[in-house]
Amino acid sequence: MRISTETHYASRLLLDLALHAERTPLSAGALADSTGIPLACVEDVMASLRAAGLVCSGGGAGFRLGSRPEDISLGLVLRVMDDGIRLNHCRSVEDRCPECRKCRTKDVWAGVIEAIERELEAITLADLMGTPQPLPDGVQGRGGAVR
């Protein structure tokens, strides 16, 4: 499974808006500068987020969150940007698979997808705004140090 670049960018942009709520609305250019996401990508992603109501235009001057940070989950962002999780083609084309009725792995994959969806639904922008959590022993952080 791979989260799309658009979903990754959307989560970063939404988090940036949440972290800087006192300075909103933020322009697409300001968001590009603060996140390092190319301006054209910021504009495309923000258009999708605005269409879904996750962001609002701030009087023509930029963007602000359309909901409270605690009401925007990573699961919601994934559904808006990628239309959910697909680990295999079974879930999206079940009616076209001749093996579907007798497939012994279909329910396993469905359970994995449901578990991932539950986890992502439980993580909100408010959670991500909190203090960074320490990395577990042996996990390498962005600076390259192993803790």
TIPAFI-71241 format. One record per residue (C-alpha): residue number from 1; residue in three letters; y, z, x. Coordinates in steps of 0.05 Angstrom, whole numbers, plus 5000, padded with zeros to 4 digits. Example, Ala and Ser with C-alpha at 12.3 -4.5 7.8 and 13.67 -1.06 7.14 Angstrom:
BEGIN
PT     n   res      v      w      u
PT     1   ALA   4910   5156   5246
PT     2   SER   4979   5143   5273
This chain:
BEGIN
PT     n   res      v      w      u
PT     1   MET   5000   5000   5000
PT     2   ARG   5069   4984   5024
PT     3   ILE   5134   5003   4991
PT     4   SER   5181   4943   4989
PT     5   THR   5243   4941   5032
PT     6   GLU   5284   4939   4969
PT     7   THR   5253   5004   4944
PT     8   HIS   5264   5037   5012
PT     9   TYR   5336   5014   5013
PT    10   ALA   5346   5037   4941
PT    11   SER   5322   5108   4956
PT    12   ARG   5367   5111   5018
PT    13   LEU   5428   5086   4980
PT    14   LEU   5417   5133   4921
PT    15   LEU   5409   5191   4969
PT    16   ASP   5473   5172   5005
PT    17   LEU   5510   5171   4939
PT    18   ALA   5481   5239   4921
PT    19   LEU   5499   5269   4988
PT    20   HIS   5570   5243   4984
PT    21   ALA   5583   5255   4910
PT    22   GLU   5650   5287   4925
PT    23   ARG   5673   5222   4957
PT    24   THR   5648   5174   4903
PT    25   PRO   5657   5121   4882
PT    26   LEU   5634   5090   4947
PT    27   SER   5642   5016   4960
PT    28   ALA   5584   4971   4980
PT    29   GLY   5616   4966   5049
PT    30   ALA   5620   5041   5057
PT    31   LEU   5547   5048   5036
PT    32   ALA   5527   4994   5085
PT    33   ASP   5565   5029   5141
PT    34   SER   5537   5098   5126
PT    35   THR   5464   5076   5117
PT    36   GLY   5459   5018   5166
PT    37   ILE   5433   4973   5111
PT    38   PRO   5461   4902   5114
PT    39   LEU   5518   4891   5064
PT    40   ALA   5484   4833   5028
PT    41   CYS   5422   4877   5017
PT    42   VAL   5466   4935   4992
PT    43   GLU   5498   4889   4941
PT    44   ASP   5432   4862   4916
PT    45   VAL   5399   4931   4911
PT    46   MET   5460   4962   4878
PT    47   ALA   5460   4906   4825
PT    48   SER   5388   4924   4808
PT    49   LEU   5403   4999   4806
PT    50   ARG   5465   4987   4763
PT    51   ALA   5424   4944   4714
PT    52   ALA   5375   5002   4708
PT    53   GLY   5430   5053   4697
PT    54   LEU   5415   5092   4761
PT    55   VAL   5485   5077   4788
PT    56   CYS   5551   5063   4754
PT    57   SER   5611   5024   4777
PT    58   GLY   5667   5071   4794
PT    59   GLY   5727   5035   4764
PT    60   GLY   5717   4973   4806
PT    61   ALA   5724   5012   4871
PT    62   GLY   5651   5026   4884
PT    63   PHE   5589   5061   4859
PT    64   ARG   5569   5131   4837
PT    65   LEU   5504   5159   4811
PT    66   GLY   5489   5145   4738
PT    67   SER   5449   5210   4730
PT    68   ARG   5444   5278   4763
PT    69   PRO   5404   5278   4829
PT    70   GLU   5351   5323   4797
PT    71   ASP   5339   5269   4744
PT    72   ILE   5326   5212   4793
PT    73   SER   5255   5214   4822
PT    74   LEU   5225   5170   4875
PT    75   GLY   5176   5148   4822
PT    76   LEU   5233   5123   4779
PT    77   VAL   5263   5086   4837
PT    78   LEU   5196   5053   4852
PT    79   ARG   5187   5032   4779
PT    80   VAL   5257   5002   4777
PT    81   MET   5253   4965   4842
PT    82   ASP   5179   4946   4847
PT    83   ASP   5152   4955   4776
PT    84   GLY   5105   5010   4799
PT    85   ILE   5049   5016   4850
PT    86   ARG   4996   4963   4863
PT    87   LEU   4940   4980   4911
PT    88   ASN   4898   4922   4887
PT    89   HIS   4903   4866   4836
PT    90   CYS   4857   4899   4785
PT    91   ARG   4910   4940   4751
PT    92   SER   4958   4882   4740
PT    93   VAL   4909   4827   4723
PT    94   GLU   4852   4865   4691
PT    95   ASP   4843   4813   4637
PT    96   ARG   4833   4758   4689
PT    97   CYS   4780   4792   4731
PT    98   PRO   4709   4773   4711
PT    99   GLU   4682   4836   4746
PT   100   CYS   4728   4885   4711
PT   101   ARG   4679   4913   4660
PT   102   LYS   4625   4928   4711
PT   103   CYS   4669   4946   4771
PT   104   ARG   4649   5013   4800
PT   105   THR   4712   5022   4842
PT   106   LYS   4765   5007   4788
PT   107   ASP   4770   5078   4764
PT   108   VAL   4774   5105   4835
PT   109   TRP   4833   5060   4851
PT   110   ALA   4866   5078   4784
PT   111   GLY   4859   5152   4802
PT   112   VAL   4890   5141   4870
PT   113   ILE   4949   5104   4839
PT   114   GLU   4959   5159   4787
PT   115   ALA   4959   5213   4842
PT   116   ILE   5011   5175   4882
PT   117   GLU   5053   5164   4820
PT   118   ARG   5050   5239   4804
PT   119   GLU   5073   5258   4874
PT   120   LEU   5130   5208   4873
PT   121   GLU   5151   5231   4804
PT   122   ALA   5155   5303   4830
PT   123   ILE   5204   5286   4886
PT   124   THR   5277   5278   4864
PT   125   LEU   5341   5262   4900
PT   126   ALA   5359   5335   4893
PT   127   ASP   5296   5353   4933
PT   128   LEU   5315   5303   4987
PT   129   MET   5385   5332   4991
PT   130   GLY   5357   5399   5014
PT   131   THR   5350   5422   5085
PT   132   PRO   5303   5380   5127
PT   133   GLN   5234   5410   5130
PT   134   PRO   5202   5423   5197
PT   135   LEU   5149   5374   5218
PT   136   PRO   5077   5398   5221
PT   137   ASP   5047   5410   5290
PT   138   GLY   5029   5346   5326
PT   139   VAL   5074   5302   5283
PT   140   GLN   5124   5260   5321
PT   141   GLY   5195   5261   5295
PT   142   ARG   5249   5207   5300
PT   143   GLY   5272   5233   5367
PT   144   GLY   5203   5224   5396
PT   145   ALA   5188   5297   5407
PT   146   VAL   5121   5324   5385
PT   147   ARG   5124   5392   5353
